[in-house]
Amino acid sequence: MSVVSALDFTMTMVWLLVSLVFSFGAPSTGFNSNISSRPAVVHLGAILTLDSAIGKVAKVAMETAVADVNANYSILRGTKLVLTMQDANHSGFLGIVKALQFMETGIVAIIGPQSSILAHVISHVANELQVPLVSFAATDPSLSSLQYPFFVRAVQNDLFQMAAVAEIVDRYNWREVTAIFIDDDYGRNGVAALGDQLAERRCKISYKAAMSPEMGRDEIADVLVKVAMMESRVLILHTYPELGLKVFDLAHNLGMTGAGYVWIATSWLSTVLDTDSSLPSVSVNLIQGVLTLRMHTPDSEQKRKFSFRWNKLTRENKSEHFGLSAYGLYAYDTVWLLAHAINAFFDQGGTISFSQDRRLKDEHGGNLHLEAMRIFTEGKLFLKNILQSNLTGLTGPIQFTSDGSLIHPAYEIINVIGSGFQRIGYWSNYSGLSVVPPEMLFKNPRSSLSSNQQLYSVIWPGQTMTRPRGWVFPDNGRQLRIGVPNRVSYREFVSQTRGTDVFKGYCIDVFTAALRLLPYGVPYKFIPFGDGRKNPDYNDLVNLITTDVFDAAIGDIAIVTSRTRIVDFTQPFIGSGLVVVAPATKSNSSQWAFLLPFTPMMWCVTGIFFLVVGAVVWILEHKTNDEFRGPPKKQVITILWFSFSTMFFAHRENTVTTLGRMVLFIWLFVVLIINSSYTASLTSILTVQQLSSPIKGIESLIASNERIGFPRGSYAENYLSEVLNIPKSRLVPLGSAAEFERALQAGPKKMGGIAALVDERAYVKHFLSTRCKFTIVGEEFTDFGWGFAFPKDSTLAVEMSTAILTLSENGDLQRIHDKWLTRRACSSQGAMLESEQLHLRSFWGLYVICGLACFLALLVYFILIIRQFSKHFCEELKSSDRSSSRSTNLRMFLSFVDEKEKTTMIRSKRRRSERSLNGNEKEDESMNGSKRKDVEMCSDNNINDGNYPSSSILSIFL
């Protein structure tokens, strides 16, 4: 029995049963139709558009799936599936009618609908009657399981497809796209999801072109003409197959499928390519270089077998030959999904029973028969089994997440080339873009996937492998509106020629030179900003870009944080920062000027090192060098004299030990550097710096509580008041260079006078080039530059930045600077007021090296001394009394250190000769005699020059 015959028979029986029940006066509120837990037949419904690319494939796939399920006894254990299909025929109304008819026939689930629009409507009916609506083709992201709990999406969500598109856009560094879409729920919601995904990657949809399904060719052409006039050349086409091919046909006629364009079509195009293998060559030529996406289904033996059966299946259904698309695989798996859910439903004791909805009554006696629609009593249990399914189908693992989406969403990225297409990579929500199939990457941690974020080479429209720039200057006949500040002061930077629309100056020349380097023409028009009587507020100028009054702003615009939040700046073309300008008077040198080159810390550390090095050299030379021996007073004087005489390389004492010479050599090198630096710094202080001011920098200016001037409209005002918290009552706005000069000369004590001026360095350098009575004090306390402002995410800003860098590299930027800003500076303007003292941080490396050399020399020296001491006094150390050994040994060691080396050698030779003469005597007598002689020698002999006892040196340390 065919599916249609079974349907007719079933519907006839149902209506006969209903007639019998009503004829016996069955109550309208309690009608139930209970069937056994394992009925012989379970009815499913399906709503398709049978003559569409998706519908005709799905019909064959579902019929095959029903036959396969019924042929496998282990699935439903004798229960047969009966699938009834209804054709919506591209009509939303007809689809609703077919769905309502299904609700009268006792079906347990509806497969479909194919249309997302229809799914929105029927989902309300499914929710009310608790009949699961399982769709293999409705991909609209707004079909949420929260709003429609009985809607089950057995296919990938378009949210993931739009994430893949956004990832491709970001991969090729495009910032803006144009979306062309069908103007219905499917198209609008898909583009909304695309906009969200692009925003996460700092991209955006710059223009949306909506098209109605009823549009004619002329109307579609008008839409495409508007698209061609836009800036973006990255076009996303999200529509249905029939309309999509028509768009490509008209776009080709308008020259929009050639070089420079990027077309990305959603999965509708891959469905056409998979289904219609005999696509005319004319149609294939229209889509050359286009990228499209196809839902990825992992390769498997089951999938290969089904693909091999496909040709036979289409012949059996007596239909024209068409290929198998991904939607066909999902349609086949949907039937198997429901079959497994039905089996689980029966295993849990579920029964197929229906009851009437008391609210569905036609109180006015109409002919709609609303009471015939019944509620699936255990529909919630059946829905639960569907969502908890876990099986493997032709499309891979079939499981649902908590939000009702299939697990592991993935897409193939396809490039249309020649008469076919080539897969250039994959996308999945786990691994992103990759040339490796996603199922192979699920085993790896996400952190190791960054190296796979790539695609194979693409052949773009126009048969080129060069990545398109993705945008052009919009060809809409409108010039770029560029705001230019109409300055009163410093007109060398930017100024308007009076009575004309012509602007000139340093900033204007930089802008026009950068434009000439762009590979395309940019029509523009300068619009003055300001009344010409005072400098305009640059914050207001930048804000007008955000309100679409200006398309850009050029001039001496400082790149500061508050402005970068609302606009994009180009690469800075000149560096600038805030500095303090104050009146300067000639100053006489102070009697203590010789102390200025070094900071107090530098003086202290240098003096300490002089003493330390002198002491170290004395220790190293004392035992062997007669010049470092003598009475204690003389030796202290020797240490001090030797230490400080090295400053002038005038030390008269010679060093004879290797360690002493090494330390002295390093120290003399340090002294040479210090002397040279001191001389240079003192020379600069006494000769170059001849100006002084009570203001030493921004810190002293803040502490002075004097009035501070700033240029009107400058960023300096915000910085002084908001960042440095200077009261606005102390800030005096000034308009021109002449006002600056008058206010500085008047001083803070007179009306209108100021203690100092805070302005940007670029202006100040120009101001001081002809005014030698003022100078910069302190250091630059901010660091920023000037740039041209464009709207956020403007591609022109990026292109202009590249052009400015090119100007800098080839020297044109410096030549423009020299043309406008180079002037003869004042001869006395050689240095800033605040003297650059030499700090310890500039020499700490030298001091570390010198200190390390002293430490190592002392370490080696004492190791050698200890070895010599143990060699010459080993016998005395053994025979000394244990109770007094510590103090005796210490005195013996210090005596040895203080002893002259020649005396030590003489005593050693004498001891060896006595041992040879008295070799036959007893060992204890020999030791006592030797010890007695040593004591006499230590007490009677004068080993120091001038016959001073050795204990005189010990008195210095004890």
HELIX and SHEET records of a PDB file:
HELIX    1   1 VAL A    3  SER A   23  1                                  21    
HELIX    2   2 ALA A   53  ALA A   71  1                                  19    
HELIX    3   3 TYR A   73  LEU A   76  1                                   4    
HELIX    4   4 GLY A   92  PHE A  102  1                                  11    
HELIX    5   5 SER A  116  LEU A  129  1                                  14    
HELIX    6   6 ASP A  158  ARG A  171  1                                  14    
HELIX    7   7 ASP A  185  GLU A  200  1                                  16    
HELIX    8   8 ARG A  217  ALA A  228  1                                  12    
HELIX    9   9 PRO A  241  ASN A  253  1                                  13    
HELIX   10  10 SER A  267  THR A  275  1                                   9    
HELIX   11  11 SER A  281  LEU A  286  1                                   6    
HELIX   12  12 GLU A  301  GLU A  316  1                                  16    
HELIX   13  13 ALA A  326  ASP A  347  1                                  22    
HELIX   14  14 LEU A  370  ALA A  372  5                                   3    
HELIX   15  15 GLY A  379  LEU A  387  1                                   9    
HELIX   16  16 PRO A  438  LEU A  441  1                                   4    
HELIX   17  17 ARG A  446  SER A  448  5                                   3    
HELIX   18  18 SER A  450  ASN A  452  5                                   3    
HELIX   19  19 TYR A  506  ARG A  516  1                                  11    
HELIX   20  20 TYR A  538  THR A  546  1                                   9    
HELIX   21  21 THR A  561  THR A  564  1                                   4    
HELIX   22  22 ALA A  593  LEU A  595  5                                   3    
HELIX   23  23 PRO A  600  GLU A  621  1                                  22    
HELIX   24  24 ASP A  626  PHE A  628  5                                   3    
HELIX   25  25 PRO A  632  SER A  645  1                                  14    
HELIX   26  26 THR A  646  PHE A  648  5                                   3    
HELIX   27  27 THR A  658  THR A  683  1                                  26    
HELIX   28  28 SER A  684  VAL A  688  3                                   5    
HELIX   29  29 ILE A  698  SER A  704  1                                   7    
HELIX   30  30 TYR A  715  ASN A  718  1                                   4    
HELIX   31  31 TYR A  719  VAL A  723  3                                   5    
HELIX   32  32 LYS A  728  ARG A  730  5                                   3    
HELIX   33  33 ALA A  737  ALA A  746  1                                  10    
HELIX   34  34 ARG A  761  LEU A  768  1                                   8    
HELIX   35  35 THR A  795  ASN A  810  1                                  16    
HELIX   36  36 ASP A  812  LEU A  821  1                                  10    
HELIX   37  37 LEU A  840  SER A  842  5                                   3    
HELIX   38  38 TRP A  844  HIS A  872  1                                  29    
HELIX   39  39 CYS A  874  SER A  879  1                                   6    
HELIX   40  40 SER A  885  ASP A  898  1                                  14    
HELIX   41  41 GLU A  901  LEU A  917  1                                  17    
HELIX   42  42 GLU A  923  ASP A  940  1                                  18    
HELIX   43  43 SER A  951  PHE A  957  1                                   7    
SHEET    1   A 3 ASN A  32  ASN A  34  0                                        
SHEET    2   A 3 SER A 353  GLN A 356 -1                                        
SHEET    3   A 3 ARG A 374  PHE A 376 -1                                        
SHEET    1   B 5 LYS A  80  ASP A  87  0                                        
SHEET    2   B 5 VAL A  41  LEU A  48  1                                        
SHEET    3   B 5 ALA A 109  ILE A 111  1                                        
SHEET    4   B 5 LEU A 133  SER A 135  1                                        
SHEET    5   B 5 PHE A 151  ARG A 153  1                                        
SHEET    1   C 8 LYS A 204  MET A 211  0                                        
SHEET    2   C 8 GLU A 176  ILE A 182  1                                        
SHEET    3   C 8 VAL A 234  HIS A 238  1                                        
SHEET    4   C 8 VAL A 262  ALA A 265  1                                        
SHEET    5   C 8 LEU A 291  MET A 295  1                                        
SHEET    6   C 8 ALA A 410  ILE A 417 -1                                        
SHEET    7   C 8 GLY A 420  SER A 428 -1                                        
SHEET    8   C 8 GLY A 432  SER A 434 -1                                        
SHEET    1   D 2 LEU A 391  GLY A 393  0                                        
SHEET    2   D 2 GLY A 396  ILE A 398 -1                                        
SHEET    1   E 3 TYR A 524  PHE A 529  0                                        
SHEET    2   E 3 LEU A 480  PRO A 485  1                                        
SHEET    3   E 3 ALA A 552  ALA A 553  1                                        
SHEET    1   F 2 SER A 495  GLN A 496  0                                        
SHEET    2   F 2 PHE A 503  LYS A 504 -1                                        
SHEET    1   G 2 ASP A 568  PHE A 569  0                                        
SHEET    2   G 2 ALA A 789  PHE A 790 -1                                        
SHEET    1   H 2 ILE A 574  SER A 576  0                                        
SHEET    2   H 2 PHE A 784  TRP A 786 -1                                        
SHEET    1   I 5 LEU A 731  LEU A 734  0                                        
SHEET    2   I 5 ILE A 708  PRO A 711  1                                        
SHEET    3   I 5 ALA A 756  GLU A 760  1                                        
SHEET    4   I 5 LEU A 578  PRO A 583 -1                                        
SHEET    5   I 5 PHE A 774  VAL A 777 -1                                        
SHEET    1   J 2 THR A 585  LYS A 586  0                                        
SHEET    2   J 2 LEU A 691  SER A 692 -1                                        
END                                                                             
